[in-house]
Amino acid sequence: MRKNIYFFILFSLFSFPIIGQELKDDLTRLENGEDLKVLYRNESSFSLFVHSAGGIGLAYRRGYHVHGTRKRMYEIEVQNFKHPKEIKSVNSYYDNSKGFIYGKLNSFLLIRPGLGYQNILFEKTEKKNVEIRYSYFVGATLAFAKPVYLEIITPTADPSVNSVSTERYDPDKHMPSEIYGKAPFFKGIDKTRIYPAGYAKIALSFEYGKRYNVIKALETGAVVDIYPVALPMMAFNKKQQVFVSLYLKMVWGKKWF
């Protein structure tokens, strides 16, 4: 009986360091994102994207697992927004004239807060695999419209001398030959107007990161913005209330319990 007790004590003394080392190794693998079967319930990510509406944007997302293959996502995006018919011009009648976009009424910046869900389409089973997901979002769009100001040339009593004034662009008043160039960007910012709208988005993402607690992904998708009031973007063009754009996004982030 005593031999059995001594044997159990000796076995326990030698086993505890081994078990402790195994637990330590498991924790290290989790911290390093090496465990494939662990479910990280939280995630956050930042992204940079280009879009077909003529520019770039930034985005932030926060995600929570609903279950193993589905996440609820909150997002906010900021991007510029251009009309497809914007063409930069220069008044060739004057030396050192500045570039401007003839007919442009306002410069637009969009902010989109939204809610959506992301679902796994093809799950990653090994580090070298790519996980494919699809997602959809709905939310609000806030379009900040800053009026365009131009530097306008005005003749004086002396035919060889012209004065230059800064005025808000008026398509009924300002002819291309009178425009010297675009005024400084912040001119007229105090007259910015907000146009509220709604948006819907569908997307497909490809996560390729080798660590399971780190997000590295490519995402592509389409966004529809619907405005109750048509946006005053370009003179001499039909005003629109519905805009569709495509985007390509690079995503970086992290996951945790």
C-alpha positions as CSV (number, residue, x, y, z in Angstrom):
1,M,0.0,0.0,0.0
2,R,2.8,2.4,0.9
3,K,4.6,1.6,-2.3
4,N,1.4,2.7,-4.2
5,I,1.2,5.9,-2.3
6,Y,4.9,6.7,-2.9
7,F,4.5,5.9,-6.6
8,F,1.4,8.2,-6.8
9,I,3.3,11.1,-5.1
10,L,6.3,10.7,-7.4
11,F,4.1,10.5,-10.5
12,S,2.2,13.7,-9.4
13,L,5.4,15.6,-8.8
14,F,6.8,14.8,-12.3
15,S,3.4,15.3,-14.0
16,F,2.6,18.8,-12.8
17,P,5.5,20.5,-14.7
18,I,4.5,18.6,-17.9
19,I,0.8,19.6,-17.5
20,G,1.8,23.2,-16.7
21,Q,4.0,23.4,-19.8
22,E,1.2,22.1,-21.9
23,L,-1.2,24.7,-20.6
24,K,1.4,27.4,-21.2
25,D,1.9,26.1,-24.7
26,D,-1.9,26.2,-25.3
27,L,-2.1,29.8,-24.1
28,T,0.9,30.8,-26.3
29,R,-0.8,29.3,-29.3
30,L,-4.0,31.2,-28.5
31,E,-2.2,34.5,-28.1
32,N,-0.3,33.9,-31.3
33,G,-3.5,33.0,-33.2
34,E,-2.2,29.6,-34.1
35,D,-5.3,27.5,-33.0
36,L,-7.7,26.9,-35.9
37,K,-10.7,25.7,-33.9
38,V,-10.9,28.6,-31.5
39,L,-13.9,30.9,-31.8
40,Y,-12.9,34.6,-31.3
41,R,-16.2,36.3,-30.4
42,N,-15.1,39.8,-31.0
43,E,-13.3,41.6,-33.8
44,S,-12.5,45.1,-35.1
45,S,-11.0,46.3,-38.3
46,F,-9.9,49.3,-40.3
47,S,-9.9,49.5,-44.1
48,L,-8.8,51.6,-47.0
49,F,-10.8,51.4,-50.3
50,V,-11.1,52.8,-53.8
51,H,-14.5,53.2,-55.4
52,S,-16.1,53.9,-58.8
53,A,-17.5,57.2,-57.6
54,G,-14.1,58.7,-58.3
55,G,-12.1,58.5,-55.1
56,I,-11.0,56.8,-51.9
57,G,-12.4,56.1,-48.5
58,L,-11.7,54.9,-45.0
59,A,-13.9,52.5,-42.9
60,Y,-14.1,51.0,-39.4
61,R,-16.0,47.9,-38.4
62,R,-16.9,46.2,-35.1
63,G,-18.1,42.6,-35.1
64,Y,-19.7,40.2,-32.7
65,H,-20.3,36.5,-33.3
66,V,-24.0,35.5,-33.4
67,H,-23.0,31.9,-33.8
68,G,-20.0,30.0,-35.3
69,T,-20.5,31.1,-38.9
70,R,-22.4,34.4,-38.6
71,K,-21.4,37.8,-37.2
72,R,-23.3,41.0,-36.5
73,M,-21.3,44.0,-37.8
74,Y,-21.4,47.7,-37.2
75,E,-19.6,50.0,-39.6
76,I,-18.9,53.6,-40.4
77,E,-17.4,54.8,-43.7
78,V,-16.0,58.1,-44.9
79,Q,-15.4,58.8,-48.6
80,N,-15.4,61.5,-51.2
81,F,-18.0,61.4,-54.0
82,K,-17.7,62.8,-57.6
83,H,-20.0,63.1,-60.5
84,P,-18.9,60.9,-63.5
85,K,-18.9,63.9,-65.8
86,E,-16.4,66.0,-63.8
87,I,-13.7,67.1,-66.2
88,K,-10.8,69.4,-65.1
89,S,-10.4,72.5,-67.3
90,V,-7.9,75.4,-67.5
91,N,-8.6,78.9,-68.9
92,S,-6.0,79.1,-71.7
93,Y,-6.6,82.9,-72.2
94,Y,-4.6,83.7,-69.0
95,D,-1.2,82.7,-67.9
96,N,-0.8,80.8,-64.6
97,S,-4.6,80.2,-64.4
98,K,-5.7,77.5,-62.0
99,G,-7.6,74.3,-62.8
100,F,-11.4,74.1,-62.2
101,I,-14.3,71.8,-63.1
102,Y,-16.8,73.7,-65.2
103,G,-20.4,73.1,-64.1
104,K,-19.5,71.6,-60.7
105,L,-21.9,73.1,-58.1
106,N,-20.8,71.3,-54.9
107,S,-18.0,69.1,-53.5
108,F,-19.3,66.1,-51.6
109,L,-18.1,64.0,-48.6
110,L,-20.2,61.0,-47.5
111,I,-20.4,59.4,-44.1
112,R,-22.2,56.1,-43.8
113,P,-23.0,54.5,-40.4
114,G,-24.6,51.1,-40.8
115,L,-25.5,47.7,-39.4
116,G,-25.2,44.3,-41.2
117,Y,-24.3,40.6,-41.0
118,Q,-21.4,38.7,-42.3
119,N,-21.6,34.9,-43.0
120,I,-19.0,32.3,-43.9
121,L,-19.4,30.9,-47.3
122,F,-16.2,28.7,-47.4
123,E,-14.5,28.1,-44.1
124,K,-10.7,28.1,-43.6
125,T,-9.4,24.7,-42.6
126,E,-5.7,25.3,-42.8
127,K,-3.4,28.3,-42.5
128,K,-2.7,28.4,-46.2
129,N,-6.4,28.5,-47.1
130,V,-8.5,31.5,-47.9
131,E,-11.8,32.0,-46.1
132,I,-14.6,33.4,-48.2
133,R,-17.5,35.4,-46.7
134,Y,-20.5,37.3,-47.9
135,S,-22.1,40.3,-46.1
136,Y,-24.9,42.8,-46.4
137,F,-25.4,46.1,-44.7
138,V,-28.1,48.8,-44.5
139,G,-27.8,52.3,-42.9
140,A,-27.9,56.0,-43.3
141,T,-25.9,58.2,-45.6
142,L,-25.0,61.8,-44.8
143,A,-23.8,63.7,-47.8
144,F,-22.0,66.9,-46.9
145,A,-22.3,69.3,-49.9
146,K,-19.8,72.2,-49.8
147,P,-20.5,74.8,-52.5
148,V,-17.9,75.5,-55.1
149,Y,-16.3,78.9,-55.2
150,L,-14.3,80.2,-58.1
151,E,-11.9,83.1,-58.9
152,I,-13.7,85.2,-61.4
153,I,-12.0,87.7,-63.7
154,T,-13.6,91.1,-64.0
155,P,-12.5,93.8,-66.5
156,T,-11.5,97.2,-65.3
157,A,-11.4,100.7,-66.8
158,D,-7.9,99.8,-68.0
159,P,-8.1,97.2,-70.7
160,S,-4.7,95.8,-69.8
161,V,-5.7,95.2,-66.2
162,N,-8.2,92.7,-64.8
163,S,-9.4,92.3,-61.2
164,V,-10.0,88.8,-59.7
165,S,-12.8,88.2,-57.2
166,T,-13.9,85.1,-55.4
167,E,-17.5,84.2,-56.0
168,R,-19.8,81.2,-55.5
169,Y,-20.2,79.5,-58.9
170,D,-23.4,80.4,-60.7
171,P,-24.0,78.6,-63.9
172,D,-26.3,81.3,-65.2
173,K,-23.7,84.0,-64.6
174,H,-20.2,82.7,-64.9
175,M,-18.9,81.8,-68.4
176,P,-15.8,79.6,-68.9
177,S,-13.8,82.5,-70.3
178,E,-14.4,84.5,-67.1
179,I,-13.1,81.8,-64.7
180,Y,-9.5,82.1,-63.6
181,G,-9.5,79.0,-61.5
182,K,-10.9,77.3,-58.4
183,A,-10.8,79.2,-55.1
184,P,-9.2,77.7,-51.9
185,F,-10.9,74.6,-50.7
186,F,-12.1,75.9,-47.4
187,K,-13.8,78.9,-49.0
188,G,-17.6,78.4,-48.5
189,I,-17.2,75.6,-45.9
190,D,-19.6,77.6,-43.6
191,K,-22.3,77.1,-46.2
192,T,-22.1,73.3,-46.3
193,R,-25.4,71.6,-46.4
194,I,-26.3,68.0,-45.3
195,Y,-28.4,65.7,-47.5
196,P,-29.6,62.6,-45.6
197,A,-30.2,59.4,-47.4
198,G,-30.2,55.6,-47.0
199,Y,-27.9,53.0,-48.3
200,A,-27.7,49.2,-48.9
201,K,-24.6,47.2,-49.5
202,I,-23.6,43.7,-50.5
203,A,-20.0,42.4,-50.3
204,L,-17.8,39.4,-50.8
205,S,-14.5,39.2,-48.7
206,F,-11.5,36.9,-48.9
207,E,-9.5,36.5,-45.6
208,Y,-6.0,35.3,-46.2
209,G,-4.2,35.9,-42.9
210,K,-2.1,33.1,-41.5
211,R,-2.8,34.0,-37.8
212,Y,-6.4,33.3,-36.8
213,N,-6.6,36.2,-34.4
214,V,-5.4,38.7,-37.1
215,I,-7.6,40.0,-39.9
216,K,-6.1,40.5,-43.4
217,A,-8.6,40.5,-46.2
218,L,-9.7,41.8,-49.5
219,E,-13.3,42.8,-50.0
220,T,-15.3,43.9,-53.0
221,G,-18.9,44.9,-53.2
222,A,-21.6,47.3,-54.4
223,V,-23.3,50.2,-52.6
224,V,-26.7,51.8,-53.5
225,D,-27.4,55.3,-52.0
226,I,-31.0,56.6,-52.3
227,Y,-31.7,60.2,-51.6
228,P,-35.2,61.7,-51.0
229,V,-33.9,64.9,-52.6
230,A,-31.9,65.0,-55.8
231,L,-28.2,66.0,-55.2
232,P,-27.1,69.3,-56.8
233,M,-23.8,68.0,-58.2
234,M,-23.4,69.3,-61.8
235,A,-25.1,72.1,-63.7
236,F,-26.5,71.3,-67.1
237,N,-27.0,67.6,-66.1
238,K,-30.0,65.8,-64.8
239,K,-30.1,65.6,-61.0
240,Q,-30.0,62.1,-59.5
241,Q,-31.5,60.6,-56.4
242,V,-30.1,57.0,-56.8
243,F,-26.4,56.3,-57.1
244,V,-24.7,52.9,-57.5
245,S,-21.0,52.4,-56.9
246,L,-18.5,49.5,-56.8
247,Y,-15.5,49.3,-54.4
248,L,-12.4,47.3,-53.6
249,K,-11.2,47.3,-50.0
250,M,-8.1,46.3,-48.1
251,V,-8.9,45.2,-44.5
252,W,-6.7,45.0,-41.4
253,G,-7.8,44.1,-37.9
254,K,-7.8,41.8,-34.9
255,K,-10.0,39.2,-33.1
256,W,-10.3,38.5,-29.4
257,F,-12.5,36.6,-26.9
